[in-house]
Amino acid sequence: MTRYARDEFDKVPEAASRQGVHRTASAPSRVRLWPILAVGMAALAIGLLSFLILPKLGFNANASQASASVESAPLAGTGSTPTATQAAGSASRGTPTPSPSAGPTQVSEPAPTSSATQQAVVDRTQAVAVYNAAGTAGLASRVGGTVQADGWRLGPVGNWSGAPQKSSVIFYAGPQQLASAQELAGLLNIPTVVSSTEFQVPLVVVLGPGYR
């Protein structure tokens, strides 16, 4: 017997239903399998797509090319005999090709032509015109006499009607008259000779200001 007084909770009827707070036994939880199945189906779908679609996109060709290049590369230490193409390639790499600028460049001089031969010939049969651009009276006639006395064929003699000249000059028509123009320049002490085809006479002497 207890030392405490009985109360209403001690009186439990035998046929009455149970009262109070009672916990019912919970049923064991079931493992949900649908997330695992969903992940497995997604992985299977990705594998099928990779197997069917990726070869059409060119990944298979790239892989085959990469494997072919690996197979074609010679392995070190295998003792395989190099082919003729590999030997030629190694020979071309081993022997440097001299560049055009490595050595002195030799330029072949052209053979002398008939025009070059004509340049060296002084032809006194060509007419020589003498014009006075200095304004000194009788200057063209005096110089013309000097030219004629040296054996040249004298052409027109007169006053210069062209553009004003700053100095004396001898005009010659073409390379074949260059030697004759230089000969006249030495005779008349005129250092300037100019090639020109504007005159009807092959050799033209223009006496500029200050000529004596």
Protein Blocks (a to p, Z undefined) as FASTA:
>chain_A
ZZbdcdfklmccfkbccedjdddddddddddfklmmmmmmmmmmmmmmmmmmmmmnopmm
mmmmmmmmmmmpccehklpacdfklmmmmmmmmmccddfklpccddddddddfklmmmmp
ccfkbccddddfkopghklmmmmmmmmmnopacddddddfbdcdfbdcdddedjklmmmm
mmmmmmnopabdcddfkbfbfbdcdddehiZZ
